[in-house]
């Protein structure tokens, strides 16, 4: 048994404003590459609205990393007219991406899921 097999997964909750610039994208890519963080909940509630668009970008990154098991939830979508720089990465409509990601949580609020995960 290797040292890696003995590591217990560390649960982590990430609330991100991914989509405006590259900093959160690099942080998420790094986190997804670490197998010891197997229990991850990604929440898109930060930033100036556009939470469904942000969540779609997060879904696409997780899919490309082969980490479809990670639950993703977004805040109430309030668009402020600011277009996301990374939205051009998506090659299909936001709702198609969210509907195709098996662990996108659409039937609850981010706050409810956060409390559920902590409990």
Secondary structure, DSSP 8 states (H G I E B T S, - for coil): --TGGG-----EEEE--TTSSSHHHHHHHHHHT-TT--SEEEEE--SSS-HHHHHHHHHHHHHHTT-TTSEEEE------S---GGGGG-SS-HHHHHHHSTTEE-SS-HHHHHHHHH-
